[in-house]
């Protein structure tokens, strides 16, 4: 079965795909685990660290002295802010790159497995024998491989029914969740 994917996905779809990629290990251990919004969490974490840094700086200024502990705390806060912003930027730019690359693709489901191909793109395929499970989230349906080094195939949730019908009708032995 071939499913033609010609339209651009939503921002929520790409953000969710990045969250699935960032939580691959946890999902592999517990396929039914709740998907956390890591992208939003990193942004919120950076804001909270920034606010705490400002509060600490104000406390030091109003006390007219900063001891070694306060200086060390400020340095740690700055390091936390920098690291969390770097992680956020990496995740955000990954989603942006995926959104910008909008060439038509074809999802192929056959007796060997699932593959996503497109002109001028890297072809990705996962054999059924090496697929841990297929799971639908809020905006995406993802094919998750068994190996941690594997690549996830993610399509918009609107294709969920076609994918589930193919798996059921062809007796494919893979777990379907969501």
Secondary structure, 3 states (H helix, E strand, C coil): CEEEECCCCCHHHHHHHHHHHHCHHHHHHCCCCCCCCHHHHHHHHHHHHHHHHHHHHHHHHHHCCCCHHHHHHHHHHHHHHHHHHHHHHHHHHHHHHHHHCCCCEEEEECCCEEEEEECCCCCEEEEHHHEEEEEECCCEEEEEECCCCCCCEEEEHHHHHHHHHHHHHCCCCCEEEC
